[in-house]
Amino acid sequence: MKVKLLELGRAVLIALIPIILALAAMGVVLLTLGRDPVSFYNDMFQRGLFEWQGFQESIIRSAPLILIAAGFIVAFRANLWNLGADGQFLLGAAMTAGLGASLLGSIGVWPMLIVTMLVSAAVGGAWTLIPAYLRGSHGVNEIITTLMMSFIGIGVANVLVKGPFRTDVGGVARTDVIPFDDRLPTLFGTRIHLGFLIALAAIIGVHILMTRTSLGLRLRILGANPRAALHAGLNPLMLTVIAFAISGALIGLSGSIEILGIQGSFRADFNPAFGLLVIPLVFLARLNAIGSLALVILFSVIQIGGESAARQAEITSDILLVLVAFILFFMAIFEYFRIMRGQEPGYVPAEVMDRLRAGGDADDHGTPEGALQSGPGDSDGAGLKGTENE
């Protein structure tokens, strides 16, 4: 127990170091702009965390981000780079907004909510099938294909809202508005909607999937070495498709939650670019689902409180993107020095680091000694149980 607590404390410290350094660096930027960083941070945390209304806004903001984090974890733990989150998110959002109002009048509120969430998840998952097939069957680098599919998805979402789903409101192309009372219900007299519980269930489900199930173990073996997965009697192509489909479905569902919980409609050129914001948080948590949950909520507090603090300081809220950039910068510096000192990477799991060192070719890195205990024909994962826990 003591060893586990020490490991947990070490993991928390490693995750917090870039955040603390990034806050310090942004404080210097604020001073350069003639603003008081102490006052700015006080306003930020007061609004985003300590004020009840602001904290509710932070929890609401975190719902789609948690689902995106859950989707990333499934793909990244299988050593697959799903960088098409923005396209998957926007397609899910566009399908929900475009179908929601029309379905509401024909099938009622709850069937509409369920159908639109399922459709959005299905579209998000389907949008990953081409990169999954190309990666699993031909070894095509999925970083390129998922980014390409993301650009296409963003374009298709805008075509839908400017075409078949269009309703002109004040000269702006957008979908019909789903009435507030017909969206996801709020919880316990607060403004927090059911989408947060759905996101919470999803990321806990991903944690269980990746650490306690045979499928999760197979995906992690695929991430460690596709050749080893093949020799263990697994099907790398099928596992690649499954991992991508689950990842895309969760991200597509996040778009639906954003519409049904907050926006109510989809306007042309809407793109919050949540995918790029969540990636560093997932790596800060070292692809751990529970750690990602905590960091996403913390980041939502910073976002909501930071937007309010920026208004108070009369500066653009884009300053928060500077904070994200500083977090990424200090993550990279910290990782560099750990590797130079021969230490284990702080944020990137060993199998992912192996692939990065191999220039993106997942088949080139070696199999950890003793990682596979079963023979080539042992497809049920027998003898691998010792590797299941994170």
N, C-alpha and C positions, 0 to 999 in steps of 0.2 A: 504493500500500500504506500509506504514511504517513497519507494522508487517511482511509482506512478505519479505521486504528487510532485516529486521533483521534476519528472519529465513534463508534466502539465505546466508547472511554473516556468520551465525553460521555454516551452512552446509559446506561452503567453508573452514572455519577455521578448522573444525573437519577433513575434508579430507586432508588438507595441513599439519596438525601437524605430522602424521607419516612420510610423505615425507621429511619434513624439518629435523626431528630427524634422519631419515635414511641417509640423505645426510651428516649430522654431524658425525654420527657413521662411515660412509664409509670414511670420511675425516681422522678419527683416523687410520683406516686401511691403507690408503694411506701413512700417515706419518710413520707408522710402516714399510711399504715397502720402505721407503726412497724417496717417491714422494711428490711433493708439491700439496696439495689438491686444493689450490686456482688456480694454473695454470691448473690443471686437469679439474676443473669445468669451468674455463674460456674457455678452448679448447672445452669442451663438448657442452656448450650452443652456442659458436661462430659457431661451425660446424653444429650443429643440428637445430639451430633456426635462427641465424642472417645472415648466409651465404645463399644466394638464392638457390644455388645448393643443399646445405645440407638440407635446409628446404623442398625442393621438395622431397628429399629422405625420410625425416621424414613423409611427407604426404603419400607417396607411401607405406611406411612400415605400416602406420596406417590402410590402407584399409581392409586387412583381419582381423586385430585385432578388428576393429569396428564391423564387421559382427559377430565375435565370441562373443563380448560383447552383441550384440543385442540378440543372441541366448541364452546366459546365463540369461539375464534379463527375458525373457519369462518364462523359466523354474523356475528360483529362485523365481519370484514373485508368481508363483503357488505353491511355497514351494516344488519343485521337484529338486533334485540334479543331474543335468546332468553333470557328471564328465568324460564323454566319448568324450570330444571335440577333443582330438588328433586323435583318430581313425576316427571320422567323418570327420575331416579336411583332413587327409591323403587319405581317400577313395575318397573324392571329388576331391582332387588334382590328384590322380592316374587315375580316370575315365576321367577327362578332358584331361590330357596329353596323355593317351592311345588312346582316341577316336579322339582327335583334329586333328592330322595330317592326319589321314585317311579320316575323314569327310570333311576336307578342300578341298581335290581334287574332291570330289563327289558333294558337295552341296554349296560350296562357303564360303566366310569369315563370313558374318553376320549370316547366318543360323547355321554355325558351332559354333560361339560364343554363340548363344542363346541355341542351343541344348545341348552343353556341360555344360553350367551353369545350365540348367534345370535338366539334368541327375545327376549332382553332388548334387544339392539340394535334388532331390528325393532319392538318395542313402543315403545322410546324415540323412534325415528324416526317411527313412526306417530302418536305423541302430538303431534307438531308440525304435522301436515298441515292441521288446521283453521286455526291461526294463519297458516300459510304461504299457504293458499288465500285467506283473507280479506285478507291484506296484498297479495298479488300481483294479485288480481282486483278488489278493491273499495277498496284503500288503507286498510283498517282498521288502526289503530295496534297493532302486534304486542306492545308492552309490556303493554297491557291483556289481550290474548287469551292470551299465554303465561303471565302471572300467574294468570289464571283457570283455564287448563288445569293449571297446577301445583297449585293448591288441589284441583281435582278429582282429579288423579293421586294426591296424598297421601291423599285420602279413599278412592279405589278401592284403593290398596295396603293400607290398613287394613281395608277390607271383605274383601279376599281373605284376609288372615291371620286375621281373626276369623270367616270363613265357610268357603269350600271348602278352604282350605289349613290350617285350624286344627288344632293338636294342643295339648292342655292339658298344660303342664309346670309344676307348682307353682302352679297357678291363674292362670298368665300365658298369654294367647293368643299362640301362636307356631307356626311351621311345624316339621316334622320336621327334625332335625339331620342335615346331611350329614357323615358320619364324616371325621375329620381326614385319614386316609390316602387318602380319595377326593376330596380337594379339589385345587386347583392344586398341582403339585409344587414343592418348594423347589429352590433353585439352589446348586450347588457346596458342599453341606454347610452352608449358612447357613439362616436362617429366612426369607430373602427368597424370595417365591414367583414363579411364572412370570408373574403378572399385571403385575409391574413391567416385564418385557421387552415384554409386549403393549402397555402404556401407552407405553413408550419408542418402540416401532415406530410406534404411532399418531400421536404428536406429531411425529416425524420425517416420517412420511407426510403429515401436514397441512402441514408446512413445504414439502415438495416440491410438494404439490398446489397450494398458494397462490402459489408463486414460480416454478415450473418447468413448469406444465401449462397447456393452453388453457382447461380448465375453471376453474382458479384465476384466470386472467386475466379470464375472463368474469364471475366472481363479484366480482372487484375493480372491474370496470367498472360492474357493477350497484350496488356500494357507492358509487362516485363519483357516479353519476347514472343513475337508471332510464330517463330520457328518452334519454340518450346511448346506453344499452344498446339501447333500442328502435331508434334510428336506425342503430345499427351492425349491425342485422339479428339481434339476439339476442331471446330470449323471456324477458322479466322474470318472468312468472309461473312458468315452468318452472325458471328459475334460483333463484327464491325457494324453491320447493318442494325443489329439490335441496340448497340450502344448509341449510335447516331440517332436512331429513331426515338429512343427514350429521351435523349438530350434535346432534340428538336421539339418533341411533344411538350416537354415541360416549359421550354422557352415560348412556344406558341401559346400555351395556356397562360403564361404571364401577360401576354398581350390582351387576352380576353379579360383577365382579372383587372387590368388597367382600365379597360373600357367599362366593364360592368360595375367596378367599384368606385371609379373616380370620374372619368371623362364623360361617359354617356354617349359620345359620338366620336367620329374620326374625321378630322379635317385634313385637307390636302397639305402635303409636305410636313406633316407631324412626324418627328423623329427625335425622341429624347436621348438616343444613343446610350441606353442603359448597359448594353453588352460590354462596351469598352470600360465602363465604370466598375463593373463587377469583377472582371478578370483579375485585377491586382488584389482584390479582397479575398478571392478564392485561393490565390497563391500565398497570400499572407497567412491564411489558415492551413496551409500545406495540404490543400485538397480535402480537409476534414470537414464533414457536413456541419457538425455542431459548432465548430470554430467559425465556419463561414456564416452561420446564422448570427452569431454574436457580432461579428465584424460588419455584416450588412446592416444590422440594426444600429450599430454605432455610427456607421457612415450615413445612414438615413437621418440620424440626429444631427450630424454635422451639416448635411445638405439643407434640411429644413431650417435649422437654426442659423446656418450660414447665409441663406437667402435673406432672412430677416435682418441679420447683423449687417449685411451688405447694404440693404436699404437704409438702415440707421446711419451707416458710415458714408452714405451717398457715393458708393462705388458699385461697379458692375458685379453681378453675381457670378460672372465668369472667373472671378478670383478663386472660386472653388475648384475649377479645372486646374488651376495652378497648384492647388493642394494635392490633387490626384497625381499631377506630374511629379511633384516632389516625392510623394510616396513611392512611385515607380523608380525614381532616381535613387533614392536611398536603399530600396530593395536591391537594386542592381549592384550598388557599391558594397552593401553588406554581403551579398552573395559572392561577389568577386573576392573579397578579402578572406572569406571562409574557405573558398576553393584554393586560393593561393597558399593558405596555411595548411592545406591538406585535410581540412575538416569536411564533414558531411554538409551538403547544401542546406541552407536554412529554410528555403521556401519551395524549391523544386524537388519533388521526389526523385529517387535515384534512377528509376526507369525513364522518367522524362528527361533528366539530365543526360543520360546515355544517348537518347535519341538526338538531343540538341548537339551533343559533341560529335555525333555521327553525321551532322549536316542534314538532319531531317529524315534519314532513312531508318525506319523502325526495325528493319531486318538486320542491321549491321551490329547492333550492340549485343553483348554476350548475355548468357543466362547466369543469374546469380547462383553460386555454388549451392547445391542442395535445394534450390527453389522448387524443383519438381521431383516428387517422390514416386510418382506412378509411372507405369510403362506406357508406351505409345498407344496401346489399345484401351487404356483405362479412361473412358470418357466421362465417368460419373464423378471424377475428382477425388477418388479414394486415395488416401495417403497424403492429401494436401491440406488437411484440416489445420495443421499447425500454422498456416499462413493467413488465416481468415481475419484476424483482428488487426485493426489499424494500429 
